Amino acid sequence: MALMDKDLLKGKKALVVGIANEHSIAYGCAKMLKKAGADLAITYLNDKAKPFVDKIADELEPSIYLKCDVTSEQNVVNVFKEIENKWQGIDILVHSIAFAPKKDLQGPLVRCSKEGFLMAMDISCHSFIHMANLASPLMKKGGTLFAMSFHGSQKIVEHYNLMGPVKAALESAVRYMAFELGSQNIRVITISPGPVKTRAASGLEEFDKLIQRAQESSPLKSLADIFDIGAMVTYLSTDYAKNITGDTIYIDAGFHLLG
Ligand code: NAD
């Protein structure tokens, strides 16, 4: 396919955060960006996660490979310092991170703790805003910033609970940042995939039922996989998508249209 031409993103620099293993949406994005010729920076959460991400680093050969726990300001600043030193600039940021403490996630929203809510908001939403603030001065000729959301932000999806308002805030932040950064030719886009079996998703109660429902009832009767998501991120990173910003782009075989 011409769009997945190996030179499509040649010379572009892409930071992808959120790879935990080969099932991660971030891995699908990194792999497709690399396939289109982008130079990669990827991160791992901590020493426990590193062996799993090492395998992916061996495969994708990123120019930059660093630890980044977004709750550590030093870790985050360090990633952007390294990008500035090595690349002098950046074109693409894919933020594919979410977290909520299990006891807060697996209960009704009204009963979640303040600490759990703030932690989920910090890691899953504010860290994107913060990274955008650090990335945008390095996007001298413009660029694209991506956040990952889910339709539970817009409609009630049973068991999505606390992540509903967190993702709603993330999508709203995308719109405001698209407005604020548009004059610098920086586009900001929410990607909203349907359910995908990943480690983060396994924290949601009855996720298997959700995935079965998505497969059986979506208009296309199919599930998007991590490479479908990566292909869309790749396309949206190119000039073909130069007039798309601020929007939520669904990749879910039409599942969200059901409500
Ligand atoms: P995943 O478990 O593979 O990825 C989640 C990532 O978040 C992991 O790499 C983890 O290390 C990272 N993370 C958690 N806390 C962090 C912290 N403090 N600092 C840095 N990184 C941290 O699961 P995934 O499903 O690929 O999730 C990626 C994104 O996609 C999330 O935003 C998720 O909400 C979103 N999403 C997932 C689905 C799905 O069904 N899997 C659907 C729609 C949206």
Boltz pocket constraint, residues with backbone or C-beta under 6 A from the ligand:
constraints:
  - pocket:
      binder: B
      contacts: [[A, 17], [A, 18], [A, 19], [A, 20], [A, 21], [A, 23], [A, 24], [A, 25], [A, 26], [A, 45], [A, 49], [A, 68], [A, 69], [A, 70], [A, 71], [A, 95], [A, 96], [A, 97], [A, 98], [A, 99], [A, 123], [A, 148], [A, 149], [A, 150], [A, 151], [A, 191], [A, 192], [A, 193], [A, 194], [A, 195], [A, 196], [A, 197], [A, 198], [A, 199], [A, 200], [A, 201]]
      max_distance: 6.0
